[in-house]
Amino acid sequence: MQTKIFNIYDGFLEKPAFVLLYWFAWIIFFELFRLVFLFANYNEAVQAGLGTAFQSLWYGLRMDMSAAAYVLLPVCFFVLLSNFFLFFRRKLIYIIYTAIVLFLILILQFADLGIFQAWGTRLDATPLKYLADPKEAWASVNHLPVFTILAGFIVLYLLLLFLANRLLESLEKKLQSGQQGVFGFFTILFLTALCIIPLRGGLQLAPLNQSSVYFSQNNFANQAAINAPWNFLRSLSHYTDPKTNPFVYLDPKEAILIRDSLFTSANHTTKILEATVPKPNVIFLIWESFTEKVTHLERDGIPVTPRFSELKKEGIYFSNIYAAGDRTDKGVVAVLSGYPAQPTTSIVKTPEKSSKLPTIGTTLAQQGYNTAFYYGGELEFANMKAYLLSGGFKKFTSKQDFASKDQNSKWGAHDGVVMQKLVEDLKTEAQPFFCTWLTLSSHEPFEVPVESVIPGTDNVSLFLNSLHYTDAIVYDFVQQCKRQPWWKNTLIVIMADHGHRTPATGKKIDDFKMPVLFLGGALNQQGKVEDKIGSQADIPATVLAQLNIPSNSFVWSKNMLDSTVLPWAYFCFNNGYGFVQPGNYYIFDNVGKKPIEQNGILFPGDVKKGKAIQQLSFQDYLDK
């Protein structure tokens, strides 16, 4: 009798043991890949403190358990069926399911490593917004050792599949010897119901989210605690344009009062243009990834942007400006519309919203300016062309306007080719004109059509070398403009579309600081440095004030040459923002709902300023 009871007891445990061991195997897989993430980003882990970084293994366990539980649910269903059907007691269906899931999850894990090194964020649904054009998507990654990565992926996949097969072979007996029939069915049904606990991250009231695994003041350590596949799938499930504002931190009336106080001014503008030029030509040169960090950087004794340093002596250099966001589509909207970037989306991707923005192109076209936009790539990327068409631009030059031999970049035509066409076109352009040129050679894959000056094949060297190339092209452009009869009536504004993570400084704020330089024969002063804190979004109001054109419709843009305007800048990234003012700054993470980087003494009112701008600018985006 005793032996029979123990046999029943053993049979009762066999199938639950199969389910639990399968779940544990996936948890171990996710933990091991967290180690891979830490070693792949070893420098960041060292900066965070290795002890702190490796604590992510413990704090991220909840999210790993949740992700593993999602993988487990179909297996529970198969085991339920095994109580009545012999087929589901065999290894075959489990190894097929595991092979499919492992393949998909391994793709997400590999993608996450690349995304973090490029953008500094874990994998979410954001890259899907940039996959509309497969050619451009390929151009973004083909500078990587794709075949090496692919080979590594295949080897790792086959190795893991081999281990999974061995595991399932050892567990197959548990399916066959476990309790069958109705009793076994309800046993596994109960265990399946218990999966809701790890799925939602525990028994607490609020279900698991990213902030649930945040544990440190160091943002990298918090990021390391996130499970990449879990994060991607959650983001995918929320991959719709929000209908409500997720960034309501303040009472709306208080937020409005704070915002209005930040935009106060008495309209005391310093004039930097010759009074004899009533309608100067305006050229915007938006330089891809032109981060301020490189303007005073040398590599192996070679200055990265020596020509830009020379041009600074001829104009007015704004040394304390911050990009509105971290993508080209956000930067172009900030430059042309003076509009803040959005943390979790981009207004340019929604033409029905972006068409309602004011643009400097439309404003100048109404003043009789001839407008044109130049770009060596495809303007359709991220719905950019729809925004520009509604933004007052009448003439476009892009990739298809160049001969095949001149499409010498993965993206289209390199900056040198575009520059020559722009110079030739401007020779016959009717004045006054407003022309915008968006460069592309310093975009990944950082290739240039000339021999490298800064040596090295690592990502940092390639990036710096591409900036060195465009630096020479920009200088040549200015020199050729000087030889034109319209030079004395022209203002050129050189700026970035956004900053860049490279070269890393250990401070996220440095990734958003960007150069802005006013040049041209229409200037009445040279060699001046303006160190007032400002934003990329302040460029439209600043330029229009110099042209004596009202900028009332650009409500989010400040005149940086108005002595009574308050010095501050707001910028945002994937799901957070930064606020900079004299004496202090902070960077706020909307997931953890706390600052992740700061400097200087912060008072509650300082934090409220950034919150007010984020809250109201995002509400404005929703209302359009």
ZAMARGU-4260 file (C-alpha; in steps of 0.2 Angstrom, whole numbers, plus 5000, padded with zeros to 4 digits):
<rodrens>
0) 5000/5000/5000 | 5014/5012/5005 | 5023/5009/4988 | 5007/5012/4978 | 5004/5029/4987
5) 5022/5034/4983 | 5020/5029/4965 | 5004/5040/4964 | 5013/5054/4973 | 5028/5053/4961
10) 5017/5053/4946 | 5008/5068/4952 | 5024/5078/4953 | 5031/5073/4936 | 5022/5085/4924
15) 5023/5100/4936 | 5042/5096/4937 | 5043/5096/4918 | 5034/5113/4917 | 5044/5121/4931
20) 5061/5115/4924 | 5056/5122/4907 | 5052/5139/4915 | 5069/5138/4925 | 5079/5135/4909
25) 5072/5151/4901 | 5075/5161/4917 | 5093/5155/4916 | 5094/5160/4898 | 5089/5177/4901
30) 5101/5179/4916 | 5115/5173/4905 | 5111/5186/4892 | 5110/5200/4905 | 5129/5195/4908
35) 5132/5196/4890 | 5124/5213/4890 | 5135/5219/4904 | 5151/5213/4896 | 5146/5220/4879
40) 5145/5237/4888 | 5159/5234/4900 | 5165/5253/4900 | 5147/5258/4905 | 5147/5244/4918
45) 5164/5250/4925 | 5158/5268/4926 | 5142/5262/4935 | 5153/5252/4947 | 5154/5233/4943
50) 5146/5229/4960 | 5131/5240/4956 | 5130/5234/4938 | 5130/5216/4943 | 5116/5219/4955
55) 5105/5220/4939 | 5105/5201/4939 | 5095/5201/4955 | 5084/5215/4952 | 5080/5210/4934
60) 5076/5193/4939 | 5057/5198/4941 | 5056/5203/4923 | 5066/5187/4918 | 5053/5177/4927
65) 5039/5186/4919 | 5046/5184/4901 | 5050/5166/4904 | 5031/5164/4910 | 5025/5171/4894
70) 5036/5158/4885 | 5029/5145/4896 | 5011/5147/4893 | 5009/5138/4877 | 5019/5124/4885
75) 5007/5123/4899 | 4993/5121/4886 | 5003/5107/4877 | 5005/5098/4894 | 4986/5100/4897
80) 4983/5091/4881 | 4995/5078/4885 | 4983/5071/4898 | 4972/5065/4884 | 4983/5064/4868
85) 4999/5054/4867 | 5006/5065/4854 | 5009/5079/4867 | 5019/5068/4878 | 5033/5067/4865
90) 5048/5078/4863 | 5044/5083/4845 | 5031/5097/4848 | 5041/5105/4862 | 5057/5105/4852
95) 5049/5113/4837 | 5040/5126/4849 | 5057/5130/4858 | 5066/5131/4841 | 5054/5144/4835
100) 5053/5154/4851 | 5072/5153/4854 | 5075/5160/4836 | 5064/5175/4838 | 5070/5179/4856
105) 5089/5177/4850 | 5085/5190/4836 | 5078/5202/4849 | 5093/5200/4861 | 5106/5203/4847
110) 5096/5218/4841 | 5096/5225/4858 | 5115/5224/4860 | 5116/5235/4844 | 5102/5247/4848
115) 5110/5250/4865 | 5127/5254/4858 | 5119/5266/4845 | 5106/5274/4855 | 5109/5271/4873
120) 5092/5263/4876 | 5085/5245/4877 | 5076/5238/4863 | 5058/5243/4861 | 5046/5246/4846
125) 5055/5262/4841 | 5066/5254/4827 | 5050/5248/4819 | 5046/5266/4814 | 5062/5267/4804
130) 5059/5251/4794 | 5047/5257/4781 | 5061/5258/4769 | 5072/5242/4769 | 5086/5250/4759
135) 5088/5264/4772 | 5087/5251/4786 | 5101/5241/4778 | 5111/5257/4776 | 5110/5259/4794
140) 5117/5243/4799 | 5128/5237/4784 | 5144/5246/4791 | 5143/5233/4805 | 5152/5216/4803
145) 5135/5209/4797 | 5142/5192/4791 | 5152/5189/4807 | 5137/5194/4818 | 5126/5182/4807
150) 5139/5168/4809 | 5139/5171/4828 | 5120/5171/4829 | 5119/5154/4819 | 5132/5146/4830
155) 5125/5152/4846 | 5107/5147/4840 | 5113/5129/4836 | 5122/5127/4852 | 5107/5133/4862
160) 5095/5122/4852 | 5107/5107/4855 | 5106/5111/4874 | 5087/5113/4873 | 5086/5096/4864
165) 5096/5087/4878 | 5086/5095/4891 | 5069/5090/4883 | 5076/5072/4881 | 5079/5071/4899
170) 5062/5078/4903 | 5052/5068/4891 | 5050/5054/4903 | 5042/5065/4915 | 5028/5069/4903
175) 5025/5050/4899 | 5026/5044/4917 | 5016/5059/4925 | 4998/5058/4931 | 4987/5056/4916
180) 4968/5059/4913 | 4957/5072/4922 | 4967/5072/4938 | 4983/5077/4929 | 4973/5089/4919
185) 4967/5099/4934 | 4985/5098/4942 | 4993/5107/4927 | 4978/5119/4925 | 4981/5124/4943
190) 4999/5127/4939 | 4995/5137/4923 | 4984/5148/4934 | 4998/5151/4945 | 5008/5158/4930
195) 4999/5174/4933 | 5010/5178/4948 | 5026/5179/4938 | 5018/5186/4923 | 5012/5202/4932
200) 5028/5202/4943 | 5021/5197/4959 | 5006/5199/4970 | 5007/5218/4972 | 4993/5229/4966
205) 5002/5237/4951 | 5008/5225/4937 | 5026/5223/4932 | 5033/5238/4922 | 5051/5244/4918
210) 5052/5255/4934 | 5048/5239/4944 | 5066/5233/4941 | 5075/5250/4943 | 5085/5250/4959
215) 5100/5262/4957 | 5104/5280/4955 | 5114/5275/4940 | 5104/5274/4924 | 5115/5261/4916
220) 5112/5249/4930 | 5094/5251/4929 | 5094/5249/4910 | 5104/5232/4913 | 5090/5226/4924
225) 5077/5227/4910 | 5073/5211/4900 | 5075/5216/4881 | 5062/5204/4874 | 5049/5208/4888
230) 5053/5227/4885 | 5050/5225/4866 | 5034/5216/4867 | 5027/5228/4880 | 5032/5242/4869
235) 5024/5233/4854 | 5008/5231/4864 | 5008/5250/4867 | 5013/5254/4849 | 4999/5266/4845
240) 4999/5285/4846 | 4994/5290/4864 | 4977/5298/4866 | 4980/5304/4884 | 4995/5313/4891
245) 5007/5301/4901 | 5017/5315/4907 | 5005/5324/4919 | 5016/5328/4934 | 5008/5345/4938
250) 4991/5353/4940 | 4988/5361/4922 | 4986/5379/4929 | 5002/5378/4938 | 5011/5370/4923
255) 5005/5385/4912 | 5011/5398/4925 | 5028/5390/4925 | 5029/5389/4906 | 5024/5407/4904
260) 5037/5413/4916 | 5050/5404/4906 | 5045/5413/4890 | 5044/5431/4897 | 5054/5444/4888
265) 5055/5463/4885 | 5060/5461/4867 | 5077/5469/4869 | 5086/5461/4853 | 5104/5463/4849
270) 5105/5466/4830 | 5119/5456/4822 | 5114/5460/4804 | 5119/5475/4793 | 5105/5487/4793
275) 5107/5490/4775 | 5101/5472/4771 | 5082/5473/4772 | 5079/5455/4766 | 5095/5445/4768
280) 5096/5428/4760 | 5096/5414/4773 | 5105/5397/4772 | 5102/5384/4785 | 5115/5370/4786
285) 5110/5356/4796 | 5125/5345/4800 | 5121/5326/4804 | 5126/5321/4821 | 5137/5337/4824
290) 5140/5335/4842 | 5149/5349/4852 | 5161/5337/4860 | 5171/5335/4844 | 5174/5354/4841
295) 5188/5354/4853 | 5194/5336/4851 | 5209/5329/4843 | 5213/5311/4838 | 5231/5305/4837
300) 5235/5324/4836 | 5223/5327/4822 | 5209/5340/4825 | 5192/5333/4821 | 5184/5349/4815
305) 5199/5361/4811 | 5189/5371/4798 | 5174/5374/4809 | 5186/5381/4822 | 5192/5393/4808
310) 5174/5398/4803 | 5170/5402/4822 | 5182/5416/4821 | 5172/5424/4807 | 5155/5423/4814
315) 5145/5422/4830 | 5146/5406/4839 | 5133/5400/4852 | 5143/5388/4863 | 5129/5383/4875
320) 5115/5376/4864 | 5106/5359/4866 | 5097/5348/4853 | 5079/5346/4855 | 5080/5327/4853
325) 5090/5312/4848 | 5084/5309/4830 | 5085/5318/4814 | 5066/5319/4812 | 5065/5328/4829
330) 5079/5340/4825 | 5073/5346/4808 | 5056/5350/4816 | 5065/5359/4830 | 5075/5369/4818
335) 5061/5374/4806 | 5046/5375/4817 | 5054/5379/4834 | 5044/5364/4841 | 5050/5353/4856
340) 5053/5335/4853 | 5042/5321/4860 | 5049/5308/4872 | 5040/5293/4865 | 5036/5298/4847
345) 5039/5311/4834 | 5027/5323/4827 | 5034/5322/4809 | 5028/5304/4807 | 5010/5310/4808
350) 5007/5322/4794 | 4990/5328/4800 | 4999/5334/4815 | 5015/5341/4808 | 5005/5350/4794
355) 4998/5361/4808 | 5015/5367/4814 | 5022/5384/4809 | 5038/5383/4799 | 5051/5396/4795
360) 5049/5391/4777 | 5031/5396/4776 | 5035/5412/4785 | 5049/5417/4774 | 5039/5412/4758
365) 5025/5424/4763 | 5039/5437/4764 | 5044/5434/4746 | 5058/5422/4749 | 5062/5408/4736
370) 5063/5392/4747 | 5072/5375/4744 | 5078/5360/4753 | 5093/5349/4749 | 5097/5332/4755
375) 5107/5318/4747 | 5096/5304/4754 | 5078/5300/4752 | 5066/5313/4759 | 5052/5301/4761
380) 5061/5294/4776 | 5050/5296/4792 | 5037/5306/4783 | 5049/5320/4781 | 5044/5325/4764
385) 5025/5328/4769 | 5031/5339/4783 | 5042/5349/4771 | 5029/5351/4758 | 5017/5358/4770
390) 5031/5369/4777 | 5033/5381/4763 | 5047/5373/4753 | 5044/5374/4734 | 5060/5366/4728
395) 5067/5349/4733 | 5084/5341/4729 | 5086/5323/4735 | 5094/5306/4730 | 5084/5304/4714
400) 5091/5321/4707 | 5109/5314/4706 | 5116/5303/4693 | 5120/5285/4698 | 5138/5288/4698
405) 5136/5302/4711 | 5125/5291/4723 | 5141/5286/4731 | 5134/5284/4749 | 5124/5270/4756
410) 5111/5283/4759 | 5113/5292/4742 | 5125/5306/4737 | 5139/5311/4749 | 5140/5329/4756
415) 5153/5334/4743 | 5142/5330/4729 | 5127/5339/4736 | 5137/5354/4741 | 5143/5356/4723
420) 5125/5355/4716 | 5119/5368/4729 | 5133/5380/4725 | 5128/5379/4706 | 5110/5381/4710
425) 5112/5396/4721 | 5122/5405/4707 | 5106/5407/4698 | 5093/5407/4712 | 5082/5423/4713
430) 5085/5433/4729 | 5080/5433/4743 | 5081/5415/4745 | 5079/5403/4760 | 5089/5387/4757
435) 5091/5372/4769 | 5104/5359/4767 | 5103/5343/4778 | 5120/5333/4777 | 5121/5314/4778
440) 5139/5308/4777 | 5142/5308/4796 | 5127/5296/4798 | 5130/5278/4801 | 5139/5269/4792
445) 5151/5284/4793 | 5159/5281/4776 | 5167/5294/4766 | 5172/5295/4748 | 5190/5300/4751
450) 5205/5293/4760 | 5203/5292/4779 | 5212/5306/4788 | 5208/5300/4806 | 5214/5281/4806
455) 5205/5267/4813 | 5191/5255/4809 | 5182/5256/4826 | 5165/5265/4827 | 5172/5280/4836
460) 5186/5282/4823 | 5174/5280/4808 | 5162/5293/4816 | 5176/5306/4819 | 5183/5304/4802
465) 5166/5306/4794 | 5164/5323/4804 | 5182/5328/4798 | 5176/5325/4780 | 5160/5335/4781
470) 5170/5348/4790 | 5181/5351/4775 | 5165/5351/4764 | 5156/5364/4774 | 5172/5375/4774
475) 5173/5373/4755 | 5155/5378/4754 | 5157/5394/4764 | 5173/5399/4754 | 5163/5396/4737
480) 5148/5406/4744 | 5160/5421/4748 | 5164/5422/4730 | 5146/5425/4725 | 5139/5442/4723
485) 5125/5438/4735 | 5137/5434/4749 | 5136/5451/4757 | 5117/5450/4758 | 5117/5432/4766
490) 5116/5424/4783 | 5122/5406/4785 | 5117/5396/4801 | 5127/5380/4804 | 5119/5369/4817
495) 5117/5350/4821 | 5101/5340/4818 | 5106/5332/4835 | 5121/5327/4846 | 5128/5310/4847
500) 5133/5297/4860 | 5151/5296/4852 | 5163/5300/4859 | 5157/5294/4876 | 5160/5306/4891
505) 5150/5297/4904 | 5138/5311/4905 | 5122/5310/4895 | 5120/5329/4894 | 5135/5330/4883
510) 5126/5319/4870 | 5114/5333/4867 | 5125/5348/4867 | 5127/5355/4849 | 5136/5369/4840
515) 5127/5383/4832 | 5136/5396/4821 | 5130/5412/4812 | 5140/5417/4797 | 5139/5427/4782
520) 5143/5444/4774 | 5127/5451/4781 | 5134/5450/4799 | 5139/5466/4807 | 5151/5458/4819
525) 5164/5443/4819 | 5173/5432/4831 | 5160/5433/4845 | 5155/5419/4857 | 5138/5419/4865
530) 5137/5407/4880 | 5119/5410/4884 | 5110/5393/4887 | 5098/5390/4873 | 5089/5376/4863
535) 5089/5371/4845 | 5071/5375/4845 | 5076/5393/4848 | 5083/5395/4831 | 5068/5401/4822
540) 5063/5415/4834 | 5081/5421/4834 | 5083/5422/4815 | 5066/5429/4812 | 5070/5443/4825
545) 5085/5448/4815 | 5074/5449/4799 | 5062/5460/4808 | 5048/5447/4805 | 5036/5443/4819
550) 5038/5425/4827 | 5022/5425/4837 | 5016/5408/4830 | 5032/5400/4836 | 5026/5399/4854
555) 5040/5386/4859 | 5054/5396/4852 | 5064/5410/4861 | 5075/5424/4854 | 5093/5419/4860
560) 5099/5437/4856 | 5086/5445/4867 | 5095/5450/4883 | 5079/5449/4893 | 5075/5431/4888
565) 5078/5418/4902 | 5093/5406/4898 | 5087/5388/4898 | 5085/5373/4887 | 5074/5357/4887
570) 5078/5341/4877 | 5070/5324/4877 | 5075/5306/4873 | 5066/5289/4871 | 5056/5291/4888
575) 5064/5305/4897 | 5070/5323/4897 | 5083/5335/4902 | 5082/5353/4908 | 5097/5365/4909
580) 5099/5382/4916 | 5113/5392/4924 | 5120/5384/4939 | 5112/5367/4937 | 5104/5354/4926
585) 5095/5337/4928 | 5090/5323/4917 | 5074/5314/4922 | 5068/5296/4918 | 5050/5295/4915
590) 5050/5276/4918 | 5059/5277/4935 | 5051/5294/4938 | 5067/5302/4945 | 5082/5311/4940
595) 5096/5300/4933 | 5109/5313/4931 | 5111/5330/4939 | 5123/5344/4943 | 5122/5358/4954
600) 5109/5361/4968 | 5092/5357/4962 | 5077/5365/4971 | 5059/5358/4968 | 5055/5373/4957
605) 5069/5368/4946 | 5062/5351/4943 | 5045/5358/4940 | 5051/5368/4926 | 5056/5353/4915
610) 5041/5344/4920 | 5030/5358/4915 | 5038/5360/4898 | 5037/5341/4894 | 5019/5340/4900
615) 5012/5355/4891 | 5022/5352/4875 | 5016/5334/4874 | 4998/5340/4877 | 5000/5352/4863
620) 5006/5337/4852 | 4991/5327/4857 | 4979/5342/4853 | 4985/5345/4836
</rodrens>
